Amino acid sequence: MIWTYTDENGLSSTQNQNVIITDATPPVPDVATLGDVTAECEVTALTAPTATDNCGIDSIWNDYTMQLSAAAIYQIDTTVIWWYAVDFYGNMDSCWMQVIVLDTLPPVITCPPDTLFYATVDSCGTFGDPGTADAFDNCAIDSIWNDYTGTSSAYAYYAVGDTVITWFAVDSSGNMSSCQMMVSVIDTIPPDIICPPDTLFTAFADSCYAYGDPGVALATDNCQLDSIWNTYTGTGNATSTYPVGTTPVWWIAVDIYGNMDSCLMNVTVVDTLG
């Protein structure tokens, strides 16, 4: 700027003056304190803050993405983001916020339905696969396993009876849920019974009867025998008095689960006295 001075006689002189306008005032955030953003598993929206400046805003950016948009992948954790507002003269101000990503929800797990198997001939149980539990999670499933085999497969040997299997689903944050199923194995296989051979007795001299032991049936079972008995004496011992003629003796073998089998022998008593 040039100043001119003129006296009453028309004489003049000039003087130069510099007018310097500076901007030392930084931008002012429109919101003094930014609120935390909290979400389960992922952040779906994050709005950039705004600022006001006496001259004008040149840029707003953050230190996580280094641009205005903060759209990005945030780990399950707490992330501190600093926002910066810069005016046209390089004045800067900043504020910060927290992005908190949580995973507090356990997986949703569904067990297979209860399963029925039948024991095999040579065993008091059976090998089988009752299926595998299914699970999903809002974030990610880490593992699915059961307490019977300790793995994700329940294929194993199951004894006759009921076995409760607990399935577990664990997500990537350690949240866990469980469900239970029942594996039932029943024994429908009867014992294998063998009768003694048919037996011949001779009647006493003064009687139409003979007293003797025709033997005992033998039996085996895939599980366990409960009893062996005969229809003549009602016990496991056929020693008794038998009349002249042929007496059928049925032997019965019963296992611990009520399965039954039988065989027939004949006890013959002859009278050799005239």
Phi, psi and chi 1 to 4 in degrees:
 res  aa     phi    psi   chi1   chi2   chi3   chi4
   1 MET       -  136.8  178.6 -177.7  -65.5      -
   2 ILE  -112.5  123.7  -59.6  175.4      -      -
   3 TRP   -97.2  135.9  -67.9   93.2      -      -
   4 THR  -117.5  130.6  -58.9      -      -      -
   5 TYR  -113.7  128.4  -52.1   95.7      -      -
   6 THR  -127.0  130.5  -56.2      -      -      -
   7 ASP   -90.9 -175.8   62.7   16.5      -      -
   8 GLU   -70.4  -14.7   60.3 -174.3    8.0      -
   9 ASN   -98.0    6.1  -63.4  -45.5      -      -
  10 GLY    87.2    6.7      -      -      -      -
  11 LEU   -85.2  141.5  -60.5  173.3      -      -
  12 SER  -137.3  159.9   63.9      -      -      -
  13 SER  -144.7  163.5   62.6      -      -      -
  14 THR  -124.4  160.8   60.9      -      -      -
  15 GLN  -146.4  133.5 -175.7 -179.7   33.5      -
  16 ASN   -89.9  140.4  -67.6  -29.3      -      -
  17 GLN  -135.8  129.5 -179.0 -176.4   28.6      -
  18 ASN   -91.8  128.9  -67.0  -35.7      -      -
  19 VAL  -106.6  112.8  178.3      -      -      -
  20 ILE  -108.6  118.6  -58.4  173.5      -      -
  21 ILE  -106.8  122.2  -59.8  174.9      -      -
  22 THR  -117.2  159.6   61.0      -      -      -
  23 ASP  -125.4  101.5  178.3   13.9      -      -
  24 ALA  -110.2    8.5      -      -      -      -
  25 THR   -95.1  122.3  -56.8      -      -      -
  26 PRO   -76.4  163.6   28.6  -34.8      -      -
  27 PRO   -60.9  157.6  -21.4   33.0      -      -
  28 VAL  -117.6  121.5  177.5      -      -      -
  29 PRO   -59.5  140.3  -21.8   33.1      -      -
  30 ASP   -71.2  -24.9  -68.0  -25.6      -      -
  31 VAL  -121.0  121.5  177.4      -      -      -
  32 ALA   -64.6  -41.5      -      -      -      -
  33 THR  -126.5  122.2  -58.2      -      -      -
  34 LEU   -80.5  137.7  -62.9  177.3      -      -
  35 GLY   -78.6  153.5      -      -      -      -
  36 ASP   -69.8  150.5  -66.2  -20.0      -      -
  37 VAL  -110.2  118.3  173.9      -      -      -
  38 THR  -120.2  133.8  -57.3      -      -      -
  39 ALA  -150.2  158.2      -      -      -      -
  40 GLU   -88.5  122.8  -81.7  -79.3  -23.2      -
  41 CYS    75.0  -44.4 -159.9      -      -      -
  42 GLU  -154.8  156.1   62.5  179.5   -3.4      -
  43 VAL   -98.2  121.8  173.0      -      -      -
  44 THR   -97.5  -18.5   57.6      -      -      -
  45 ALA  -151.5  138.6      -      -      -      -
  46 LEU  -146.2  113.1 -168.1   61.5      -      -
  47 THR   -92.0  130.8  -57.6      -      -      -
  48 ALA   -70.8  143.0      -      -      -      -
  49 PRO   -72.9  167.3   28.0  -34.4      -      -
  50 THR  -121.1  163.7   58.4      -      -      -
  51 ALA  -146.8  159.9      -      -      -      -
  52 THR  -122.4  140.6  -57.6      -      -      -
  53 ASP  -133.5  148.0 -170.9   72.8      -      -
  54 ASN   -67.5  -21.7   58.4  -35.7      -      -
  55 CYS  -109.0  -49.8  -70.2      -      -      -
  56 GLY   160.5  145.9      -      -      -      -
  57 ILE   -85.1  130.7  -64.1  -66.3      -      -
  58 ASP   -92.2  -44.5  178.2   59.9      -      -
  59 SER  -158.4  153.7   63.4      -      -      -
  60 ILE  -130.7  129.8  -64.1  176.3      -      -
  61 TRP  -150.3  167.2   55.6  -79.8      -      -
  62 ASN  -126.7  159.1   68.9   84.0      -      -
  63 ASP   -85.4    2.5   66.3  -10.8      -      -
  64 TYR   -92.1  -43.5 -168.1   73.4      -      -
  65 THR  -110.6   -9.2   64.6      -      -      -
  66 MET    63.1   28.2  -54.7  -55.9  -69.3      -
  67 GLN  -152.3 -178.8   58.0 -176.4   -6.3      -
  68 LEU   -65.6  -43.2  176.4   62.4      -      -
  69 SER   -76.9  133.9  171.9      -      -      -
  70 ALA  -104.5   13.6      -      -      -      -
  71 ALA   -64.6  121.7      -      -      -      -
  72 ALA  -168.2  179.6      -      -      -      -
  73 ILE   -92.3  126.0  -63.2  174.4      -      -
  74 TYR  -113.9  129.6  -66.5   87.2      -      -
  75 GLN   -69.8  160.1  -58.5  -62.5  -38.7      -
  76 ILE   -70.6   94.7  -62.2  176.0      -      -
  77 ASP  -179.7 -173.1 -158.6  -10.3      -      -
  78 THR  -106.2  121.4  -62.0      -      -      -
  79 THR  -113.6  124.8  -58.0      -      -      -
  80 VAL   -91.1  125.9  176.7      -      -      -
  81 ILE  -115.3  126.9  -61.5  179.2      -      -
  82 TRP   -97.9  130.7  -79.2   91.2      -      -
  83 TRP  -105.9  141.0  -71.3   93.1      -      -
  84 TYR  -126.2  135.4  -62.1   91.5      -      -
  85 ALA  -117.5  128.4      -      -      -      -
  86 VAL  -123.7  131.9 -174.7      -      -      -
  87 ASP   -91.1 -177.0   66.5   15.6      -      -
  88 PHE   -68.8  -12.0  -70.5  107.8      -      -
  89 TYR  -111.2   15.9  -63.0   97.8      -      -
  90 GLY    84.2    1.9      -      -      -      -
  91 ASN   -72.0  140.4  -60.3  -60.0      -      -
  92 MET  -134.2  145.3  179.7 -174.3  -65.6      -
  93 ASP  -137.5  162.7 -160.7    2.3      -      -
  94 SER  -144.8  160.9   62.6      -      -      -
  95 CYS  -151.4  167.2   59.2      -      -      -
  96 TRP  -134.5  162.1   61.2  -83.5      -      -
  97 MET  -146.5  165.2   66.9 -175.8  -62.7      -
  98 GLN  -115.2  135.0  -66.4 -173.7  121.8      -
  99 VAL  -106.1  112.1  176.5      -      -      -
 100 ILE  -109.0  112.6  -56.1  171.0      -      -
 101 VAL  -105.8  121.0 -178.3      -      -      -
 102 LEU  -112.5  159.6  -55.0  172.7      -      -
 103 ASP  -140.3   92.1 -178.9   11.8      -      -
 104 THR  -108.7   -3.7   60.1      -      -      -
 105 LEU   -92.7  128.2  -60.1  176.8      -      -
 106 PRO   -75.0  161.5   29.2  -35.1      -      -
 107 PRO   -63.1  160.1  -19.7   32.0      -      -
 108 VAL  -102.0  118.6  177.0      -      -      -
 109 ILE  -117.4  142.4 -173.6  170.8      -      -
 110 THR  -127.4  123.4  -56.5      -      -      -
 111 CYS   -81.6  155.5  -89.7      -      -      -
 112 PRO   -63.5  159.8  -17.6   29.8      -      -
 113 PRO   -66.6  159.1   24.3  -33.5      -      -
 114 ASP   -55.8  144.1  -67.2  -15.9      -      -
 115 THR  -123.5  142.1  -58.0      -      -      -
 116 LEU  -116.6  127.2  175.7   64.6      -      -
 117 PHE  -119.7  164.4  -65.7  132.5      -      -
 118 TYR  -118.5  139.2  -67.5   89.9      -      -
 119 ALA   -62.9  148.1      -      -      -      -
 120 THR   -88.2  166.4   54.8      -      -      -
 121 VAL   -60.5  -39.1  173.9      -      -      -
 122 ASP  -100.8   16.2   56.8   -9.6      -      -
 123 SER  -153.2  152.2  174.8      -      -      -
 124 CYS   -93.2   51.1 -166.0      -      -      -
 125 GLY   170.4 -163.2      -      -      -      -
 126 THR  -163.6  156.5 -173.0      -      -      -
 127 PHE   -85.9  142.0  -80.3   91.0      -      -
 128 GLY  -166.4  164.6      -      -      -      -
 129 ASP  -118.6  106.4 -176.7   -0.4      -      -
 130 PRO   -82.3    4.8   31.1  -35.0      -      -
 131 GLY   101.4  177.4      -      -      -      -
 132 THR  -127.6  141.3  -56.7      -      -      -
 133 ALA   -66.8  153.8      -      -      -      -
 134 ASP  -116.9  143.3 -175.0   41.3      -      -
 135 ALA  -149.2  151.4      -      -      -      -
 136 PHE  -138.0  159.2   68.6   89.4      -      -
 137 ASP  -140.7  152.6 -171.8   70.0      -      -
 138 ASN   -67.2  -22.1   60.6  -37.9      -      -
 139 CYS  -109.4  -83.2  -70.3      -      -      -
 140 ALA  -158.1  141.3      -      -      -      -
 141 ILE   -81.3  132.0  -67.1  -69.1      -      -
 142 ASP   -93.4  -45.3  178.9   67.5      -      -
 143 SER  -158.9  153.0   62.3      -      -      -
 144 ILE  -129.7  128.6  -61.7  174.9      -      -
 145 TRP  -152.7  167.1   56.3  -79.9      -      -
 146 ASN  -126.7  157.8   70.2   84.8      -      -
 147 ASP   -85.0   -0.8   65.3  -11.0      -      -
 148 TYR   -87.8  -45.2 -169.8   71.1      -      -
 149 THR  -106.1  -16.3   65.8      -      -      -
 150 GLY    76.2   11.7      -      -      -      -
 151 THR  -131.1 -174.2   69.8      -      -      -
 152 SER   -83.0   -5.4   60.0      -      -      -
 153 SER  -111.8  134.5  171.1      -      -      -
 154 ALA  -101.0   10.7      -      -      -      -
 155 TYR   -64.0  122.4  178.1   81.2      -      -
 156 ALA  -169.3 -179.0      -      -      -      -
 157 TYR   -88.4  131.8  178.6   84.4      -      -
 158 TYR  -121.4  128.3  -66.3   89.9      -      -
 159 ALA   -79.0  160.0      -      -      -      -
 160 VAL   -58.2  133.6  168.8      -      -      -
 161 GLY   125.1 -164.1      -      -      -      -
 162 ASP  -109.1  131.3  -65.4  -31.4      -      -
 163 THR  -120.8  122.9  -58.7      -      -      -
 164 VAL   -90.8  126.4  176.5      -      -      -
 165 ILE  -112.2  127.7  -61.5  177.2      -      -
 166 THR  -103.5  124.7  -57.8      -      -      -
 167 TRP  -100.6  142.2  -74.5   91.8      -      -
 168 PHE  -124.7  139.4  -61.6   90.8      -      -
 169 ALA  -121.9  130.6      -      -      -      -
 170 VAL  -123.8  131.5 -175.5      -      -      -
 171 ASP   -93.0 -179.1   67.9   16.0      -      -
 172 SER   -68.3  -13.0   55.5      -      -      -
 173 SER  -102.9    4.6  -63.0      -      -      -
 174 GLY    90.3    0.5      -      -      -      -
 175 ASN   -69.5  140.4  -59.5  -57.0      -      -
 176 MET  -132.0  146.1  179.5 -175.3  -66.3      -
 177 SER  -139.8  164.0   59.2      -      -      -
 178 SER  -147.0  162.5   63.3      -      -      -
 179 CYS  -149.6  165.5   61.6      -      -      -
 180 GLN  -125.8  149.5  -71.7 -173.8  -32.0      -
 181 MET  -136.4  164.1   66.4  176.6  -64.2      -
 182 MET  -118.5  131.3 -178.1   85.0   74.1      -
 183 VAL  -110.5  117.6  176.1      -      -      -
 184 SER  -111.4  133.7  -60.8      -      -      -
 185 VAL  -121.6  126.1 -179.8      -      -      -
 186 ILE  -115.0  152.6   61.1  175.4      -      -
 187 ASP  -107.4  114.1  176.0   24.0      -      -
 188 THR  -112.7    8.1   60.1      -      -      -
 189 ILE   -91.6  121.5  -60.3  171.2      -      -
 190 PRO   -75.1  162.2   29.0  -35.1      -      -
 191 PRO   -63.3  161.6  -20.7   32.9      -      -
 192 ASP  -103.7  112.3 -174.5   10.5      -      -
 193 ILE  -113.8  141.7 -171.9  170.1      -      -
 194 ILE  -127.9  122.0  -59.7  174.8      -      -
 195 CYS   -80.3  155.6  -88.4      -      -      -
 196 PRO   -64.5  159.7  -17.1   29.7      -      -
 197 PRO   -66.4  158.0   24.3  -33.7      -      -
 198 ASP   -54.8  144.5  -68.0  -17.4      -      -
 199 THR  -122.3  143.3  -58.2      -      -      -
 200 LEU  -117.4  125.4  178.7   66.4      -      -
 201 PHE  -118.2  159.9  -67.8  132.8      -      -
 202 THR  -109.6  132.6  -59.8      -      -      -
 203 ALA   -64.0  150.2      -      -      -      -
 204 PHE   -62.6  158.4  -65.4  124.7      -      -
 205 ALA   -62.2  -35.6      -      -      -      -
 206 ASP  -109.2   26.5   57.1   -8.8      -      -
 207 SER  -151.9  156.5  173.5      -      -      -
 208 CYS   -95.4   25.3  -81.2      -      -      -
 209 TYR  -132.3  161.9  -65.9   89.3      -      -
 210 ALA  -131.5  149.0      -      -      -      -
 211 TYR  -113.9  127.2 -177.1   83.3      -      -
 212 GLY  -168.7  173.0      -      -      -      -
 213 ASP  -114.4  107.2  179.8    4.5      -      -
 214 PRO   -81.3    3.6   31.0  -34.6      -      -
 215 GLY   102.6  176.3      -      -      -      -
 216 VAL  -126.3  138.1  177.8      -      -      -
 217 ALA   -67.0  151.5      -      -      -      -
 218 LEU  -112.9  143.2  -60.0  176.3      -      -
 219 ALA  -146.9  149.3      -      -      -      -
 220 THR  -129.5  159.4   58.1      -      -      -
 221 ASP  -145.7  149.6 -170.8   70.1      -      -
 222 ASN   -66.3  -23.9   61.1  -44.1      -      -
 223 CYS  -109.8  -86.8  -73.5      -      -      -
 224 GLN  -158.6  136.3 -178.9  179.3  -23.4      -
 225 LEU   -73.7  144.5  -74.4  173.2      -      -
 226 ASP  -101.8  -44.4  179.2   66.2      -      -
 227 SER  -160.8  154.0   63.0      -      -      -
 228 ILE  -129.4  127.9  -60.2  176.1      -      -
 229 TRP  -150.0  166.5   55.2  -80.5      -      -
 230 ASN  -122.9  158.2   68.4   84.9      -      -
 231 THR   -80.4  -10.2   57.7      -      -      -
 232 TYR   -84.7  -45.4 -169.9   71.3      -      -
 233 THR  -104.1  -15.6   66.5      -      -      -
 234 GLY    74.6   13.6      -      -      -      -
 235 THR  -131.6 -174.0   69.6      -      -      -
 236 GLY   -86.6    5.5      -      -      -      -
 237 ASN  -123.7  122.7 -176.2   -2.3      -      -
 238 ALA   -94.9    7.6      -      -      -      -
 239 THR   -64.3  122.4  -60.2      -      -      -
 240 SER  -170.8 -176.6 -174.8      -      -      -
 241 THR   -94.3  129.2  -60.7      -      -      -
 242 TYR  -118.7  137.1  -68.0   89.0      -      -
 243 PRO   -78.6  161.8   30.4  -36.2      -      -
 244 VAL   -59.7  136.2  170.1      -      -      -
 245 GLY   118.3 -164.4      -      -      -      -
 246 THR  -110.2  125.6  -60.9      -      -      -
 247 THR  -111.8  118.6  -59.1      -      -      -
 248 PRO   -75.8  133.8   26.2  -31.0      -      -
 249 VAL  -122.0  114.9  177.8      -      -      -
 250 TRP   -91.7  130.3  -76.5   94.9      -      -
 251 TRP  -103.7  135.9  -76.4   93.7      -      -
 252 ILE  -120.6  130.8  -47.2  -64.2      -      -
 253 ALA  -116.3  129.8      -      -      -      -
 254 VAL  -125.8  133.1 -175.3      -      -      -
 255 ASP   -92.5  177.9   68.9   16.4      -      -
 256 ILE   -69.6  -11.0   58.1  174.9      -      -
 257 TYR  -106.0   10.9  -63.6  107.5      -      -
 258 GLY    87.8   -0.1      -      -      -      -
 259 ASN   -71.1  141.5  -59.5  -59.7      -      -
 260 MET  -134.0  145.8 -178.6 -176.7  -60.8      -
 261 ASP  -143.8  161.6 -160.6    5.8      -      -
 262 SER  -145.6  162.2   62.3      -      -      -
 263 CYS  -147.2  162.9   61.2      -      -      -
 264 LEU  -120.5  134.8  175.7   65.1      -      -
 265 MET  -127.8  160.3   67.5  175.6  -64.6      -
 266 ASN  -118.0  132.9  -69.0  -51.9      -      -
 267 VAL  -109.2  117.7  177.2      -      -      -
 268 THR  -110.6  130.5  -58.3      -      -      -
 269 VAL  -115.1  126.7  178.7      -      -      -
 270 VAL  -112.8  148.5  -63.7      -      -      -
 271 ASP  -104.4  111.6 -178.9    6.0      -      -
 272 THR  -101.1    1.6   59.7      -      -      -
 273 LEU   -94.5  135.9  -60.7  177.2      -      -
 274 GLY   -78.8      -      -      -      -      -
